[in-house]
């Protein structure tokens, strides 16, 4: 069949066996009120259910697009994901959304199942969110539901979810749960006005949550394993991004003061220590001279190589432009890497490889060119000092790795 070509076989299966035509039932056939309400909204908003993928770009400043967005978000709370967020979205405005719509036949069954929650899409989504808020066992679940209330504009569910959030935040003493909950709250506060949603009362809860994080962070940062250090680093990154969304200078100062105090602790694990230093640098609280001084401390002789590598990983995570533009910092890291003992190099290499692997290809290329190119302060101005004997000694290993003979160019 099809001369054994899988592409033709797949095409026949998709077009003829399965098909792309979406069936329909006559209007006079009885259906549940929830399905009838959805059909009416689809007609009003000019959103035709289709079995093929359809891209939909929304401008939330327009009433029709805003209502379309709310409908798609409400359906998702009822387990009817008619719209999925478009992959690789690069829009910069907070008022833009991009969706990929595709109606599945099983959605009709889910609408029948969802009719237990209400007779309209808005009413059913509201009841479902309220029930989930009351049954939530973690703080992150409640904050996710709060964001859902914002996106779907479930005004009647908002007080219930906010009360559940206040209760759960008061009972939850885990610092990691508190840090995981803050980003959703910050997004809700930041983008509430764009969607014309009332978020009164949320600012007080968010401020209280951040203050508890700042109070509990020092005790949570002691005696960390490698996995716990990574979890703490990721949590602090999320909190830092959340604070940047809040238009509250007092809360920002509180967070940066906590970061500055924690970064000075000598017993702190290298991963969060390096990350905190980077956050302070990006926030303008440290200059490059102080950053170089702090970097020299873990990179000095006698400091365990694993601790130094963790510090560098935490500091450089998120981008390598700092090494591209700061010669002194690049030289410091380069010299430390060259001085790592052979017995410790195999333990350090995976950490650094993971760090540099997160950089953009252009950043890695620029760093490589800076390392291999002429350096300031070499034996002759503009000429790099190269030990030819050491350079030649690695050629056999490189030739074996690359599978071809490597020779020194005469013009180098």
Secondary structure, DSSP 8 states (H G I E B T S, - for coil): -GGG-HHHHHHHIIIIII-S------TTS---HHHHHHHHHHHHTT----SS-EEEEEETTSHHHHHHHHHHHHHHHTT---EEE-TT-----TTEEEEEE---TTHHHHHHHHTTS-SSHHHHHHHHHHHHHHH--SHHHHHHHHHHHHHHT-HHHHHHHHHHHHHHHHH---HHHHHHHHHHHHHHHHHTTTTT---TTHHHHHHHHHHHHHHHHHHHTSS--HHHHHHHHHHHHHHHHHHHHS--HHHHHHHHHHHHHHHT-TTS-HHHHHHHHHHHHHTTSS-HHHHHHHHHHHTSTTS-HHHHHHHHHHHHTT-SHHHHH-HHHHHHHHHHHHTS-HHHHHHHHHHHHHHHHTS-HHHHHHHHHHHHS--TTSSBTTB----HHHHHHTHHHHHHHHTS-----TT-
